Amino acid sequence: MTTRLILDVDTGTDDAVAIFAAACHPELELLGVTAVNGNVALKYTIENTLRVLDHIGSDVPAFAGADRPIVRPDMPIPRHILNGDDPQFQVNELDFAPSTTPARPESAVRFLIDSFMADGGDDIVLVATGPLTNLALALGAEPRLAGRIPRLVIMGGARGWGNVTAVAEFNFWVDPEAAEAVLSAGIRDVLILPLDATHSAQLGLEDCDAFDAVGTPAATGSAALIRHRIQHYPDDPAAVRATAPVHDALCIAALVHPEVLTEVVDGTVHVETAGERTLGEMVLDTRPWRDEPTNARVALRADAQIFSRFLTDAFRS
């Protein structure tokens, strides 16, 4: 059976690989891509999204969304300061030809609401691989939306560590109020892939060589993007030499191969919105005696070989 999905992205390198996989895999039908402020500013995330789709000749529509967090005027630390040590890690524009296809005139928020509220929208999976601002705004504008989204897959958070602060992962940290609003909305099936899972299934130079051998635009484009990620991960203490996590694409792999996630726990998940040192931290409570109901499943480990095979299959199609 084909899984229909919408991708909500802040397109940098790993989002791009996720888009390639979602658009190409024969068991997936990508209905639309919504862009949000995150890895880079909105004007770049929508342009990068369009470049990626144009690179493979895809006619999947793309929609621009929120250009700032829902409460804060900017990220907790402005982007130019946050990335000051290595501005090439997240470049503004991906190294593909400038887009020739325009973004759709509707907003990302309107597209999300219309897609899930429409008749026949009850089998669409929403995969969110950037800050959750677009979805939080959509839930605020249409309160019935939470009951209409059958499944939500999120790349975000970490259990007790972070990649932007000691405890916070980037997506939840950029807009913690949005993340908390989404996780508190009552969506019935939420799967979170935090850094714990994505760092346990890193891709390496051998994978890039294998993708190059496939030879399709998605394969060679992804190989170049992953090599860039590997080049800029050498000082990451959680990284294995000559490999890098490709966080967002793992979410797509989990749609086709749930077994790629080798350890998944049920829990109550919240995101810290006020802590001086813990802003954006994912708080995962798995205690059997907790007094709040489970609101998410959280993946803690994944299989790199299954992940790599999934991408190869997608890029061959």
C-alpha positions as CSV (number, residue, x, y, z in Angstrom):
1,M,0.0,0.0,0.0
2,T,1.1,3.5,-0.7
3,T,1.5,5.9,2.2
4,R,0.4,9.5,1.5
5,L,2.3,12.2,3.4
6,I,2.9,15.9,3.8
7,L,6.4,17.1,4.7
8,D,6.9,20.2,6.9
9,V,10.5,21.2,6.6
10,D,13.2,23.9,7.2
11,T,15.2,22.8,4.2
12,G,18.8,22.4,4.9
13,T,20.9,19.4,3.9
14,D,19.1,16.6,5.8
15,D,15.6,18.0,4.9
16,A,16.7,17.9,1.3
17,V,17.6,14.2,1.6
18,A,14.2,13.6,3.2
19,I,12.4,15.3,0.4
20,F,14.3,13.3,-2.2
21,A,13.4,10.1,-0.5
22,A,9.7,11.0,0.1
23,A,9.3,12.1,-3.5
24,C,11.0,9.1,-5.1
25,H,10.1,6.0,-3.1
26,P,7.5,3.9,-4.8
27,E,5.6,3.2,-1.6
28,L,5.2,6.9,-0.8
29,E,3.0,9.6,-2.3
30,L,4.2,13.1,-1.3
31,L,1.3,15.5,-1.5
32,G,3.0,18.7,-0.6
33,V,5.9,20.3,1.2
34,T,5.5,23.2,3.6
35,A,8.5,25.3,4.6
36,V,9.2,27.1,7.9
37,N,11.9,29.3,9.4
38,G,14.6,27.1,11.0
39,N,17.9,25.9,9.7
40,V,18.0,29.1,7.6
41,A,15.5,32.0,7.2
42,L,12.2,31.3,5.5
43,K,13.1,32.9,2.2
44,Y,15.9,30.3,1.9
45,T,14.0,27.3,3.2
46,I,11.3,27.7,0.6
47,E,13.8,28.4,-2.1
48,N,15.8,25.3,-1.1
49,T,12.7,23.2,-1.1
50,L,11.9,24.3,-4.6
51,R,15.4,23.7,-5.7
52,V,15.3,20.1,-4.4
53,L,12.0,19.4,-6.1
54,D,13.1,20.9,-9.4
55,H,16.4,18.9,-9.2
56,I,14.4,15.7,-9.6
57,G,11.7,17.1,-11.9
58,S,9.0,16.8,-9.2
59,D,5.7,18.7,-9.5
60,V,4.9,18.3,-5.8
61,P,3.6,21.7,-4.6
62,A,5.5,23.7,-2.0
63,F,4.1,26.3,0.4
64,A,5.8,29.0,2.5
65,G,4.9,29.2,6.1
66,A,6.0,31.0,9.3
67,D,9.0,33.2,9.2
68,R,9.5,33.4,13.0
69,P,8.5,31.5,16.1
70,I,4.9,31.8,17.4
71,V,5.8,33.8,20.5
72,R,9.4,35.0,20.2
73,P,10.5,37.6,17.7
74,D,13.5,35.4,16.8
75,M,15.4,32.3,17.8
76,P,16.6,32.3,21.4
77,I,20.1,33.0,20.0
78,P,20.0,34.8,16.7
79,R,21.2,32.6,13.8
80,H,24.2,34.7,12.8
81,I,25.6,34.3,16.4
82,L,24.6,30.7,16.7
83,N,26.4,29.6,13.5
84,G,29.2,32.0,13.8
85,D,31.9,29.4,14.4
86,D,31.0,27.4,11.2
87,P,28.7,29.4,8.8
88,Q,29.2,26.7,6.1
89,F,27.5,24.0,8.2
90,Q,24.1,25.4,7.3
91,V,24.5,27.4,4.1
92,N,21.7,29.7,3.1
93,E,21.2,28.2,-0.4
94,L,21.8,24.6,-1.3
95,D,24.1,23.9,-4.2
96,F,21.4,23.1,-6.8
97,A,20.2,25.2,-9.7
98,P,18.0,28.2,-8.7
99,S,14.3,27.2,-8.7
100,T,12.2,27.8,-11.8
101,T,8.9,26.6,-10.1
102,P,7.3,29.1,-7.9
103,A,5.9,28.4,-4.4
104,R,2.1,28.1,-4.3
105,P,0.3,31.3,-3.3
106,E,-1.5,29.7,-0.3
107,S,0.2,29.7,3.0
108,A,1.6,26.6,4.5
109,V,-0.8,26.9,7.4
110,R,-3.8,27.1,5.1
111,F,-2.6,24.1,3.1
112,L,-2.2,22.0,6.3
113,I,-5.7,22.9,7.5
114,D,-7.3,22.3,4.1
115,S,-5.5,19.0,3.5
116,F,-6.5,17.4,6.8
117,M,-10.0,18.9,7.1
118,A,-11.0,17.7,3.6
119,D,-12.9,14.5,2.9
120,G,-10.3,11.8,2.3
121,G,-7.6,13.5,4.4
122,D,-7.8,11.0,7.2
123,D,-5.0,8.8,5.9
124,I,-2.3,11.4,5.4
125,V,0.8,11.2,7.5
126,L,2.3,14.5,8.6
127,V,6.1,14.4,8.9
128,A,7.6,17.5,10.6
129,T,11.4,17.8,10.3
130,G,11.8,21.5,11.3
131,P,10.5,23.7,14.1
132,L,6.8,23.0,14.7
133,T,5.7,26.6,14.1
134,N,3.5,25.9,11.1
135,L,1.6,23.1,12.8
136,A,1.1,25.0,16.0
137,L,-0.4,27.9,14.0
138,A,-2.6,25.6,12.1
139,L,-3.8,23.9,15.3
140,G,-4.5,27.3,16.8
141,A,-6.5,28.5,13.8
142,E,-8.5,25.3,13.5
143,P,-9.1,23.5,16.8
144,R,-10.6,20.5,15.1
145,L,-7.4,19.8,13.3
146,A,-5.8,17.8,16.1
147,G,-8.6,15.2,15.7
148,R,-8.1,15.0,12.0
149,I,-4.4,14.3,11.8
150,P,-4.2,10.5,12.0
151,R,-0.4,10.3,12.4
152,L,2.4,12.8,13.1
153,V,6.1,11.9,12.9
154,I,8.4,14.5,14.4
155,M,12.2,14.9,14.2
156,G,13.0,16.7,17.4
157,G,14.3,16.6,20.9
158,A,16.8,14.5,22.7
159,R,16.8,12.5,26.0
160,G,19.1,14.4,28.3
161,W,21.5,16.1,25.8
162,G,21.4,18.4,22.9
163,N,23.0,19.8,19.8
164,V,22.4,23.5,20.4
165,T,22.6,23.6,24.1
166,A,23.6,21.1,26.7
167,V,20.0,19.7,26.8
168,A,18.1,21.1,23.8
169,E,17.9,19.8,20.2
170,F,17.6,22.5,17.5
171,N,14.1,22.1,16.2
172,F,12.5,22.2,19.7
173,W,14.8,24.9,20.8
174,V,14.0,27.3,17.9
175,D,10.3,27.4,18.9
176,P,9.7,25.6,22.2
177,E,6.2,27.1,22.6
178,A,5.2,25.6,19.3
179,A,6.6,22.2,20.2
180,E,4.8,22.2,23.5
181,A,1.5,23.3,21.9
182,V,1.7,20.5,19.3
183,L,2.5,17.8,21.9
184,S,-0.3,19.0,24.1
185,A,-2.9,19.2,21.3
186,G,-4.1,15.6,21.6
187,I,-3.0,14.2,18.2
188,R,-3.7,10.5,18.6
189,D,-0.6,9.0,17.1
190,V,2.7,10.8,17.6
191,L,6.1,9.3,16.9
192,I,9.2,11.4,17.8
193,L,12.6,10.7,16.4
194,P,15.1,12.5,18.7
195,L,18.8,12.8,18.4
196,D,19.2,9.6,20.3
197,A,17.8,7.7,17.3
198,T,19.3,9.7,14.5
199,H,22.8,9.7,15.9
200,S,22.6,5.9,16.3
201,A,22.0,5.4,12.5
202,Q,24.6,7.6,10.9
203,L,25.6,7.4,7.2
204,G,29.1,7.3,6.0
205,L,31.3,7.9,3.0
206,E,30.7,4.3,1.8
207,D,27.0,5.0,1.7
208,C,27.7,8.2,-0.3
209,D,29.7,6.1,-2.8
210,A,26.8,3.6,-3.1
211,F,24.4,6.5,-3.8
212,D,26.7,7.9,-6.4
213,A,26.7,4.4,-8.1
214,V,22.9,4.5,-8.3
215,G,23.4,7.6,-10.4
216,T,20.0,9.3,-10.3
217,P,19.7,13.0,-9.6
218,A,18.3,12.2,-6.1
219,A,21.1,9.7,-5.4
220,T,24.0,11.9,-6.5
221,G,22.4,15.0,-4.9
222,S,22.0,13.2,-1.6
223,A,25.6,11.9,-1.7
224,A,26.9,15.4,-2.1
225,L,24.7,16.7,0.7
226,I,25.7,13.9,3.1
227,R,29.4,14.4,2.3
228,H,29.0,18.0,3.2
229,R,27.4,17.0,6.5
230,I,30.3,14.6,7.2
231,Q,32.8,17.3,6.5
232,H,31.2,19.6,9.1
233,Y,30.7,17.0,11.9
234,P,34.4,16.2,12.8
235,D,34.2,18.0,16.2
236,D,30.9,16.4,17.3
237,P,31.7,14.2,20.2
238,A,28.6,12.0,19.4
239,A,29.7,11.4,15.8
240,V,31.6,8.4,14.6
241,R,34.5,9.2,12.4
242,A,33.7,9.7,8.7
243,T,29.9,9.5,9.3
244,A,27.1,12.0,10.1
245,P,23.5,11.8,11.2
246,V,21.0,12.6,8.5
247,H,18.2,13.2,11.0
248,D,15.2,14.1,8.8
249,A,15.5,11.4,6.3
250,L,15.3,8.8,9.0
251,C,11.7,9.9,9.6
252,I,10.9,9.0,6.0
253,A,12.5,5.6,6.3
254,A,10.4,4.8,9.4
255,L,7.2,5.2,7.2
256,V,8.3,2.4,4.9
257,H,10.4,0.3,7.3
258,P,9.2,0.7,10.9
259,E,11.8,-1.9,11.9
260,V,14.5,0.7,11.2
261,L,13.6,2.0,14.7
262,T,15.0,-0.7,17.0
263,E,14.1,0.8,20.4
264,V,10.9,2.7,20.9
265,V,9.3,3.7,24.2
266,D,5.9,5.1,25.1
267,G,5.9,8.2,27.3
268,T,4.6,11.6,28.2
269,V,6.6,14.2,26.4
270,H,6.8,18.0,27.1
271,V,9.1,20.7,25.9
272,E,10.6,23.2,28.4
273,T,9.6,26.8,27.5
274,A,10.8,28.8,30.5
275,G,14.0,27.3,31.9
276,E,17.1,29.6,31.9
277,R,19.4,26.8,31.0
278,T,16.9,24.2,29.8
279,L,14.9,26.1,27.2
280,G,13.8,23.7,24.5
281,E,14.6,20.5,26.4
282,M,12.5,17.5,25.7
283,V,11.2,16.0,28.9
284,L,10.4,12.4,28.5
285,D,8.5,10.7,31.3
286,T,8.3,6.9,31.0
287,R,7.5,6.1,34.7
288,P,4.7,3.6,35.0
289,W,3.2,5.7,37.8
290,R,3.2,9.0,35.9
291,D,-0.1,10.9,36.3
292,E,-0.3,12.1,32.7
293,P,-1.4,9.9,29.8
294,T,1.0,8.8,27.0
295,N,1.1,11.4,24.2
296,A,3.9,10.0,22.1
297,R,6.1,7.1,21.1
298,V,9.8,8.0,21.2
299,A,12.5,6.2,19.2
300,L,15.8,5.8,21.0
301,R,17.8,3.7,18.6
302,A,17.8,2.9,14.9
303,D,19.5,0.6,12.4
304,A,21.9,2.3,9.9
305,Q,21.9,-0.5,7.5
306,I,18.2,-0.6,7.1
307,F,18.3,3.2,6.7
308,S,20.9,3.1,4.0
309,R,19.1,0.4,2.1
310,F,15.8,2.4,2.2
311,L,17.5,5.4,0.7
312,T,19.1,3.3,-2.0
313,D,15.7,1.8,-2.9
314,A,14.2,5.3,-3.0
315,F,16.9,6.8,-5.1
316,R,16.7,4.0,-7.7
317,S,13.0,4.6,-8.4
